[in-house]
Amino acid sequence: MNLKNKKIIVTGGAGFIGSNIVRSLNETGYCDIIIVDHLTNNGKWRNLVDLKFTNYFDSNKFLDALKHENTQFDDVDIVIHMGACSNTTETGENYLIYNNSIYSKILFDCAIGNNWRFIYASSAATYGNGSKGYNDQERNLKPLNCYGYSKYLFDRWVLDNKEKPRQWVRLKFFNVYGPNEYHKGQMASVVYHGYNQIVKDREIRLFR
C-alpha cells in the first residue's frame, strides 16, 4: 500500500509534538493530512503557518464530522492521536477524563470500524512514583495526579478491549522538548525555560 495516496489524521496537530510530526511528514512527502486541534488565544496557530495539510477541524467539531461519515475521511489510513489536555496541574477532573480518555476511546473505536491504523500518546505520568514499575501490561498503576490518571484510564481500557485496530501503537512520553512549545507556558520543558533564563539573566534558576 502506498501511504502517499492515503490520508493521515493528526490530532493535536497545531501543538508542540503534533506540529513537529506534521512537519516531518511533510519533509518525507506526505501532505494529505487532516489536522485536528483547538485554537484559543495562545498563539498556537503560528505552528501551522509553514505546514502543508488539506483540512483543519476544531477538536470539538471533529467527532460530529466523523459521525456523519464525511467523505473527507475516505482513504484515511492512519490516525496519529496526539491531542489531549497535557497540563499536569489541571484540576478539572471531568475535563481531563473526557479529553484524555473518553475522546480517545471514541477515536479508537472509529479506527476499528474504519480499518485505520492508530498511534496515540500516553505519558510517563501513568507510572506514578514508579513503585509499580514500568511494565505497560500492569493494570494497577498509581498515578499521582488526575492528568496521569486520565491517561492511565485509556491505556488500561485499550489493554482490556477485545477489539483492536489492525495496527496500534502506544507512545509513552517522558521529558520532551524542542521547537513549537512556546505556547505551553509553565508546562513548557525545563530546557525551554532554562534557555530563556540564560538569555535574560545569564544564569539558570532551578527549584526556586
C-alpha positions as CSV (number, residue, x, y, z in Angstrom):
1,M,0.0,0.0,0.0
2,N,1.3,3.4,-1.0
3,L,0.7,5.7,2.0
4,K,1.3,8.8,-0.2
5,N,-2.1,8.0,-1.7
6,K,-3.8,7.8,1.7
7,K,-4.9,10.5,4.2
8,I,-3.4,10.9,7.6
9,I,-5.2,12.4,10.6
10,V,-3.1,14.1,13.2
11,T,-4.9,15.2,16.3
12,G,-3.2,17.9,18.3
13,G,-1.6,18.8,15.0
14,A,-1.1,22.5,16.0
15,G,0.6,21.6,19.3
16,F,4.2,21.1,20.2
17,I,4.6,17.4,19.3
18,G,1.8,17.2,16.8
19,S,3.1,20.1,14.6
20,N,6.6,18.5,14.5
21,I,5.0,15.3,13.4
22,V,3.2,17.0,10.6
23,R,6.4,18.8,9.6
24,S,8.3,15.5,9.5
25,L,5.5,14.0,7.4
26,N,5.8,17.0,5.0
27,E,9.5,16.6,4.7
28,T,9.1,13.0,3.6
29,G,6.4,13.9,1.0
30,Y,3.1,13.4,2.9
31,C,0.8,16.4,2.6
32,D,-2.7,14.9,2.5
33,I,-3.1,15.5,6.2
34,I,-6.2,16.4,8.3
35,I,-5.2,18.4,11.4
36,V,-7.4,18.3,14.4
37,D,-6.8,20.8,17.3
38,H,-8.4,23.5,19.4
39,L,-7.0,27.0,18.9
40,T,-7.7,29.6,21.6
41,N,-5.7,32.8,22.2
42,N,-2.2,31.5,23.0
43,G,-0.7,31.9,19.5
44,K,-0.6,28.2,18.7
45,W,-1.8,29.0,15.2
46,R,1.8,30.0,14.4
47,N,2.8,26.4,14.4
48,L,0.5,25.8,11.4
49,V,1.9,28.5,9.2
50,D,4.6,26.5,7.4
51,L,2.8,23.2,7.4
52,K,1.2,21.5,4.4
53,F,-2.2,20.0,5.1
54,T,-5.5,19.6,3.4
55,N,-8.0,20.4,6.1
56,Y,-8.3,21.6,9.7
57,F,-11.0,20.6,12.2
58,D,-11.6,22.0,15.6
59,S,-11.5,19.1,18.1
60,N,-14.9,20.0,19.4
61,K,-16.5,19.5,16.0
62,F,-14.3,16.7,14.7
63,L,-16.2,13.8,16.3
64,D,-19.5,15.1,14.9
65,A,-17.9,15.2,11.4
66,L,-16.8,11.5,11.9
67,K,-20.3,10.5,13.0
68,H,-21.8,11.9,9.8
69,E,-19.3,9.9,7.7
70,N,-17.9,13.0,5.9
71,T,-16.4,12.0,2.6
72,Q,-13.3,13.9,3.6
73,F,-12.3,10.9,5.7
74,D,-12.4,8.5,2.7
75,D,-9.0,6.9,2.2
76,V,-7.7,7.7,5.7
77,D,-5.1,5.1,6.6
78,I,-3.8,6.2,10.0
79,V,-4.7,8.3,13.0
80,I,-1.8,9.9,14.9
81,H,-3.6,10.9,18.1
82,M,-1.5,13.5,20.0
83,G,-4.4,15.7,21.0
84,A,-5.1,15.9,24.8
85,C,-5.0,18.2,27.7
86,S,-1.3,18.0,28.7
87,N,-1.4,20.3,31.6
88,T,-0.3,18.2,34.6
89,T,-1.6,20.8,37.0
90,E,-5.2,20.9,35.5
91,T,-7.7,20.3,38.3
92,G,-10.8,19.9,36.2
93,E,-11.4,16.2,36.6
94,N,-14.3,15.7,34.2
95,Y,-12.4,17.9,31.6
96,L,-9.3,15.7,31.9
97,I,-11.1,12.4,31.7
98,Y,-13.3,13.5,28.8
99,N,-10.3,14.9,26.7
100,N,-7.7,12.3,27.6
101,S,-9.8,9.1,28.0
102,I,-13.3,9.3,26.6
103,Y,-12.4,11.2,23.4
104,S,-9.6,8.7,22.8
105,K,-11.9,5.8,23.2
106,I,-14.2,7.2,20.5
107,L,-11.3,7.7,18.1
108,F,-10.0,4.2,18.9
109,D,-13.4,2.7,18.1
110,C,-13.5,4.7,14.8
111,A,-10.1,3.3,13.9
112,I,-11.5,-0.2,14.4
113,G,-14.7,0.4,12.5
114,N,-12.9,2.1,9.6
115,N,-9.9,-0.2,9.5
116,W,-7.5,2.6,10.3
117,R,-4.1,2.2,12.0
118,F,-3.8,4.0,15.3
119,I,-0.9,5.7,17.1
120,Y,-1.5,7.5,20.3
121,A,0.3,9.5,23.0
122,S,0.3,8.2,26.6
123,S,2.5,9.6,29.3
124,A,5.1,8.6,31.9
125,A,2.7,10.2,34.4
126,T,0.8,7.0,34.3
127,Y,3.6,5.3,36.2
128,G,3.1,7.5,39.3
129,N,6.2,7.3,41.6
130,G,7.4,4.2,39.8
131,S,6.7,1.9,42.8
132,K,4.7,-0.4,40.5
133,G,7.5,-0.5,37.9
134,Y,7.3,0.5,34.3
135,N,5.6,-2.5,32.8
136,D,2.9,-1.4,30.3
137,Q,0.9,-4.6,30.9
138,E,0.4,-3.5,34.5
139,R,-3.3,-2.7,35.3
140,N,-2.8,-1.4,38.8
141,L,-0.6,1.6,38.4
142,K,-1.0,4.6,40.8
143,P,-0.7,7.9,39.0
144,L,0.0,10.9,41.2
145,N,-2.4,13.4,39.6
146,C,-5.6,13.4,37.6
147,Y,-3.7,14.1,34.3
148,G,-1.8,10.8,34.8
149,Y,-4.9,9.0,35.9
150,S,-6.9,10.2,32.8
151,K,-4.1,8.8,30.5
152,Y,-3.9,5.6,32.5
153,L,-7.7,5.0,32.2
154,F,-7.4,4.9,28.4
155,D,-4.2,2.8,28.5
156,R,-6.0,0.2,30.7
157,W,-9.1,0.3,28.5
158,V,-7.1,-0.4,25.4
159,L,-5.4,-3.4,27.0
160,D,-8.7,-4.8,28.2
161,N,-10.7,-4.1,25.0
162,K,-11.1,-7.3,22.9
163,E,-11.2,-5.5,19.6
164,K,-8.2,-3.6,18.3
165,P,-7.3,-1.7,15.1
166,R,-5.3,-3.6,12.5
167,Q,-2.2,-1.9,13.9
168,W,-1.9,0.2,17.0
169,V,1.0,1.8,18.8
170,R,1.2,3.5,22.2
171,L,3.9,6.1,22.8
172,K,4.9,6.8,26.4
173,F,6.4,10.4,26.6
174,F,8.7,11.3,29.5
175,N,10.6,14.6,29.2
176,V,10.1,16.1,25.7
177,Y,11.5,19.4,24.4
178,G,12.0,21.1,21.1
179,P,10.6,23.6,18.6
180,N,7.0,24.9,18.9
181,E,6.5,24.6,22.6
182,Y,6.4,28.3,23.3
183,H,2.6,28.4,23.7
184,K,2.7,25.9,26.6
185,G,3.5,28.5,29.3
186,Q,4.5,26.9,32.6
187,M,4.0,23.5,31.0
188,A,6.9,24.1,28.6
189,S,10.0,22.0,29.1
190,V,12.8,22.7,31.6
191,V,15.1,23.1,28.6
192,Y,12.8,25.8,27.2
193,H,12.6,27.8,30.4
194,G,16.3,27.3,31.1
195,Y,17.3,28.7,27.7
196,N,15.1,31.8,28.2
197,Q,16.6,32.4,31.7
198,I,20.1,32.2,30.3
199,V,19.2,34.7,27.5
200,K,17.6,37.1,30.0
201,D,19.7,36.7,33.2
202,R,22.8,34.7,32.1
203,E,22.0,32.0,34.6
204,I,19.5,29.2,35.3
205,R,17.5,29.1,38.5
206,L,16.3,25.6,39.4
207,F,13.7,24.8,42.1
208,R,13.2,28.3,43.3
